[in-house]
Amino acid sequence: MVRSTIEGMPIAPEDVEAPAADTVLFRSSPARTFVTVFAVLMLAYLVVSPVVGRIARDTGDPWWVTAVQAVIVGATVAAFYSLSARAALTTWVRVSAGGLELAAQGSDPVLLAWADVAAVTVRRSGLRTVLEVTPVDLDTVHPVQDSGVGGPPLTETSRGPAFVADLTQIWPSPRALRRELVRRLHPYPKPILVRPPQPW
């Protein structure tokens, strides 16, 4: 069941009734991405600046000038990265006993029951982390709601068409999503082969 949404606007996970109670939500967060990128750039700038200053003959600027420069550079680059066209589009993945729900880059969400999932891959593609969900058959995919945007983008894989989503800004993290997917797709521990003692 989906609550009413504004026509053409991305559907948030809060607007979609979960298919099961044990849901785990992963969603893009430009704000968290900004903070992370900003912190990394600040640290890198503050570490590299003294080295560059020594090589290029230090100008004698006080330490706070370097700190201000680090803040300006870090904030500018982090803001550009977090608010770029691709990054600003909403992506969310919700995992539960009811299946896998996916909305990628502002698309309408779709639901796949676990029995209808042929393969799930979380992989690196350059600087991005990408999720590929291959359904057994596209006819088994359940659109949650049609707001006119359309479902997640498709890509061709060796197993057939697959939904693809950019996980670069997903939180908690793509690694946590991978662990959750493995847990859902392989719910039982692998049996240990016990060899009975031989009489000889």
C-alpha positions as CSV (number, residue, x, y, z in Angstrom):
1,M,0.0,0.0,0.0
2,V,1.3,3.4,-0.9
3,R,0.3,6.7,0.6
4,S,-0.5,9.6,-1.7
5,T,2.5,11.3,-3.2
6,I,2.9,14.4,-5.4
7,E,2.8,13.6,-9.1
8,G,6.2,13.1,-10.6
9,M,8.1,13.4,-7.2
10,P,10.3,10.5,-6.1
11,I,8.5,8.1,-3.8
12,A,10.2,8.0,-0.3
13,P,10.4,4.6,1.5
14,E,8.2,6.2,4.3
15,D,5.4,6.5,1.7
16,V,5.5,2.8,0.9
17,E,4.1,0.2,3.3
18,A,6.8,-2.4,4.0
19,P,6.0,-6.0,2.8
20,A,7.3,-7.4,6.2
21,A,8.1,-6.1,9.7
22,D,11.8,-7.0,9.7
23,T,12.9,-4.3,7.2
24,V,16.4,-2.9,6.9
25,L,16.5,0.4,5.0
26,F,19.5,1.7,3.0
27,R,19.1,5.1,1.4
28,S,21.2,7.8,-0.2
29,S,22.1,10.7,2.1
30,P,23.8,13.7,0.5
31,A,24.2,15.4,3.9
32,R,26.2,12.5,5.3
33,T,28.2,12.2,2.1
34,F,29.0,15.9,2.4
35,V,30.3,15.5,5.9
36,T,32.4,12.4,5.0
37,V,33.9,14.0,1.9
38,F,34.5,17.3,3.7
39,A,36.3,15.6,6.6
40,V,38.5,13.5,4.2
41,L,39.4,16.5,2.1
42,M,40.2,18.6,5.2
43,L,42.5,16.0,6.6
44,A,44.2,15.5,3.2
45,Y,44.7,19.3,2.7
46,L,46.1,19.8,6.2
47,V,48.5,16.9,5.8
48,V,49.7,17.8,2.3
49,S,49.9,21.6,2.7
50,P,53.0,21.6,5.0
51,V,54.8,19.3,2.6
52,V,53.9,21.4,-0.4
53,G,54.9,24.6,1.5
54,R,58.3,23.2,2.3
55,I,59.0,22.1,-1.3
56,A,57.7,25.4,-2.7
57,R,59.4,27.5,0.0
58,D,57.0,28.4,2.8
59,T,55.2,31.7,2.4
60,G,55.2,32.2,6.1
61,D,51.4,32.3,6.4
62,P,50.1,31.5,9.9
63,W,48.5,28.1,10.5
64,W,44.9,29.5,10.5
65,V,45.3,30.6,6.8
66,T,46.0,27.0,5.9
67,A,43.0,25.9,7.9
68,V,40.7,28.5,6.2
69,Q,41.9,27.4,2.8
70,A,41.2,23.7,3.8
71,V,37.7,24.6,4.8
72,I,37.0,26.5,1.6
73,V,38.4,23.8,-0.7
74,G,36.8,21.0,1.3
75,A,33.4,22.6,1.5
76,T,33.4,23.5,-2.2
77,V,34.4,20.1,-3.5
78,A,32.2,18.2,-1.0
79,A,29.1,20.4,-1.9
80,F,29.7,19.9,-5.6
81,Y,30.0,16.2,-5.2
82,S,27.0,15.8,-2.9
83,L,24.7,18.0,-5.0
84,S,25.8,16.9,-8.4
85,A,22.9,15.8,-10.7
86,R,23.4,12.1,-10.2
87,A,24.1,12.3,-6.5
88,A,21.1,14.4,-5.8
89,L,18.7,11.8,-7.1
90,T,17.1,9.7,-4.4
91,T,18.1,6.0,-4.2
92,W,16.9,3.6,-1.6
93,V,17.0,-0.2,-1.0
94,R,14.8,-1.9,1.5
95,V,15.4,-5.5,2.4
96,S,13.0,-7.7,4.3
97,A,11.5,-11.2,4.5
98,G,9.0,-10.0,1.9
99,G,11.7,-9.3,-0.7
100,L,13.9,-6.6,-2.1
101,E,12.5,-3.1,-2.8
102,L,14.5,-0.8,-5.0
103,A,14.2,2.8,-6.1
104,A,17.2,4.0,-8.1
105,Q,18.2,7.6,-9.0
106,G,14.7,9.0,-8.4
107,S,12.8,6.1,-10.1
108,D,9.5,4.5,-9.0
109,P,10.2,1.7,-6.5
110,V,9.8,-1.9,-7.5
111,L,9.4,-5.0,-5.3
112,L,11.0,-8.4,-6.0
113,A,10.2,-11.4,-3.9
114,W,13.3,-13.4,-3.0
115,A,12.1,-16.3,-5.2
116,D,12.0,-14.0,-8.1
117,V,15.6,-12.8,-7.7
118,A,18.0,-14.7,-10.0
119,A,21.2,-12.8,-8.9
120,V,22.3,-9.8,-6.9
121,T,25.7,-8.2,-7.3
122,V,27.3,-5.3,-5.4
123,R,30.5,-4.3,-7.4
124,R,32.8,-1.5,-8.0
125,S,32.5,0.5,-11.3
126,G,35.4,3.0,-11.3
127,L,34.8,5.3,-8.3
128,R,31.2,4.1,-7.9
129,T,29.7,1.2,-6.1
130,V,26.9,-0.4,-8.1
131,L,24.0,-2.7,-7.3
132,E,22.7,-5.0,-10.0
133,V,19.5,-7.0,-9.3
134,T,18.7,-9.6,-11.9
135,P,15.1,-10.9,-11.8
136,V,14.1,-14.4,-12.8
137,D,11.7,-12.7,-15.2
138,L,10.8,-9.1,-15.6
139,D,7.1,-10.1,-15.5
140,T,7.6,-11.1,-11.9
141,V,8.7,-7.6,-10.8
142,H,6.0,-5.8,-8.9
143,P,5.8,-2.0,-9.4
144,V,5.0,-0.4,-6.0
145,Q,3.4,2.7,-7.6
146,D,3.5,4.4,-11.0
147,S,4.2,8.1,-10.6
148,G,5.1,8.5,-14.2
149,V,8.9,8.4,-13.6
150,G,9.3,4.7,-14.4
151,G,11.2,1.9,-12.7
152,P,14.9,1.7,-12.0
153,P,17.3,1.7,-15.0
154,L,18.1,-1.6,-16.6
155,T,21.4,-2.9,-17.8
156,E,22.3,-6.1,-19.7
157,T,24.3,-8.8,-17.8
158,S,25.3,-12.3,-18.6
159,R,22.1,-13.5,-16.8
160,G,19.9,-11.1,-18.7
161,P,18.4,-7.7,-17.9
162,A,19.2,-6.4,-14.4
163,F,18.1,-3.3,-12.4
164,V,21.1,-1.1,-11.6
165,A,21.5,1.4,-8.8
166,D,24.4,3.7,-7.8
167,L,25.2,2.9,-4.2
168,T,28.0,5.5,-3.7
169,Q,25.9,7.6,-1.3
170,I,24.0,4.7,0.3
171,W,24.0,4.7,4.1
172,P,24.8,2.8,6.3
173,S,27.1,1.6,3.6
174,P,27.3,-0.6,0.5
175,R,29.3,-3.2,2.5
176,A,26.5,-3.4,5.1
177,L,24.0,-3.8,2.2
178,R,26.0,-6.6,0.8
179,R,26.1,-8.4,4.2
180,E,22.3,-8.0,4.5
181,L,21.7,-9.4,1.0
182,V,23.9,-12.4,1.7
183,R,22.1,-13.1,4.9
184,R,18.7,-12.9,3.1
185,L,19.7,-14.9,0.1
186,H,21.6,-17.6,2.1
187,P,19.6,-17.7,5.4
188,Y,21.0,-21.1,6.5
189,P,24.6,-21.9,7.4
190,K,26.4,-24.2,5.1
191,P,26.2,-27.7,6.4
192,I,29.4,-29.2,7.7
193,L,30.3,-32.5,6.1
194,V,31.0,-35.1,8.8
195,R,32.7,-38.2,7.7
196,P,31.7,-41.2,9.9
197,P,34.6,-43.2,11.3
198,Q,35.6,-46.0,9.0
199,P,36.0,-49.6,10.4
200,W,39.4,-50.0,8.7
